[in-house]
Amino acid sequence: PSDSLFPPPNVAALRLNLARIRHARGYSYDELAARSGVARSTLAYIESGSPNRNPSKAATVGSLTTWYRLSRALDVPLGQLLEPLFDDEGNG
């Protein structure tokens, strides 16, 4: 199927949702890294949208395993954590 059949994923909203939930739980990057097993630098890259070491390179959006670990550590269903990704108004 053509990509034009589907709206682009709203990665910016996904990043904001992660940050919002992390802040609501009162977790620092270090705390969430310890609880999830996801590297602190990966968390920072995912939330910020740009890697600090090479700003010209696109930041990771994380793997499904990463998001699963984050959902467990944040005690949020994976679908709820990923829901903003499918917001029809996203620009990717």
TITIZA-971658 format. One record per residue (C-alpha): x, y, z; residue in one letter. Coordinates in steps of 0.05 Angstrom, whole numbers, padded with zeros to 5 digits, m for minus. Layout:
REM TITIZA-971658
REC | X | Y | Z | A .
...
END
This chain:
REM TITIZA-971658
REC | 00000 | 00000 | 00000 | P .
REC | 00020 | 00071 | m00013 | S .
REC | 00045 | 00112 | 00046 | D .
REC | m00004 | 00166 | 00026 | S .
REC | m00061 | 00122 | 00050 | L .
REC | m00039 | 00132 | 00122 | F .
REC | m00023 | 00195 | 00161 | P .
REC | 00050 | 00201 | 00182 | P .
REC | 00066 | 00177 | 00252 | P .
REC | 00065 | 00234 | 00302 | N .
REC | 00134 | 00223 | 00333 | V .
REC | 00135 | 00291 | 00366 | A .
REC | 00071 | 00275 | 00404 | A .
REC | 00100 | 00208 | 00424 | L .
REC | 00162 | 00242 | 00452 | R .
REC | 00120 | 00292 | 00490 | L .
REC | 00075 | 00237 | 00519 | N .
REC | 00136 | 00200 | 00545 | L .
REC | 00163 | 00263 | 00578 | A .
REC | 00095 | 00280 | 00607 | R .
REC | 00086 | 00212 | 00638 | I .
REC | 00158 | 00210 | 00664 | R .
REC | 00149 | 00278 | 00697 | H .
REC | 00081 | 00257 | 00726 | A .
REC | 00115 | 00198 | 00759 | R .
REC | 00170 | 00243 | 00785 | G .
REC | 00224 | 00201 | 00750 | Y .
REC | 00290 | 00230 | 00727 | S .
REC | 00324 | 00200 | 00667 | Y .
REC | 00368 | 00161 | 00716 | D .
REC | 00308 | 00134 | 00754 | E .
REC | 00272 | 00112 | 00691 | L .
REC | 00335 | 00082 | 00663 | A .
REC | 00345 | 00041 | 00726 | A .
REC | 00272 | 00018 | 00727 | R .
REC | 00268 | 00002 | 00652 | S .
REC | 00337 | m00023 | 00634 | G .
REC | 00340 | 00029 | 00578 | V .
REC | 00403 | 00070 | 00576 | A .
REC | 00397 | 00141 | 00602 | R .
REC | 00426 | 00169 | 00538 | S .
REC | 00374 | 00131 | 00497 | T .
REC | 00319 | 00161 | 00540 | L .
REC | 00347 | 00231 | 00530 | A .
REC | 00352 | 00219 | 00455 | Y .
REC | 00282 | 00192 | 00450 | I .
REC | 00251 | 00250 | 00489 | E .
REC | 00292 | 00306 | 00458 | S .
REC | 00287 | 00286 | 00386 | G .
REC | 00360 | 00302 | 00372 | S .
REC | 00423 | 00267 | 00395 | P .
REC | 00472 | 00312 | 00431 | N .
REC | 00534 | 00278 | 00403 | R .
REC | 00515 | 00287 | 00330 | N .
REC | 00459 | 00337 | 00319 | P .
REC | 00459 | 00325 | 00244 | S .
REC | 00438 | 00253 | 00256 | K .
REC | 00365 | 00236 | 00268 | A .
REC | 00350 | 00215 | 00339 | A .
REC | 00324 | 00146 | 00353 | T .
REC | 00251 | 00135 | 00365 | V .
REC | 00268 | 00070 | 00401 | G .
REC | 00252 | m00002 | 00387 | S .
REC | 00188 | m00038 | 00406 | L .
REC | 00227 | m00072 | 00461 | T .
REC | 00249 | m00004 | 00488 | T .
REC | 00177 | 00022 | 00489 | W .
REC | 00153 | m00042 | 00522 | Y .
REC | 00205 | m00034 | 00577 | R .
REC | 00186 | 00038 | 00586 | L .
REC | 00112 | 00021 | 00591 | S .
REC | 00126 | m00031 | 00645 | R .
REC | 00172 | 00016 | 00684 | A .
REC | 00121 | 00072 | 00680 | L .
REC | 00063 | 00025 | 00696 | D .
REC | 00026 | 00048 | 00634 | V .
REC | m00005 | 00002 | 00582 | P .
REC | 00038 | 00000 | 00519 | L .
REC | m00021 | 00022 | 00476 | G .
REC | m00031 | 00084 | 00520 | Q .
REC | 00042 | 00102 | 00515 | L .
REC | 00042 | 00094 | 00439 | L .
REC | m00027 | 00124 | 00426 | E .
REC | m00002 | 00195 | 00407 | P .
REC | 00040 | 00163 | 00352 | L .
REC | m00024 | 00153 | 00313 | F .
REC | m00053 | 00222 | 00322 | D .
REC | m00079 | 00241 | 00252 | D .
REC | m00052 | 00311 | 00258 | E .
REC | 00021 | 00289 | 00266 | G .
REC | 00076 | 00312 | 00220 | N .
REC | 00123 | 00255 | 00236 | G .
END
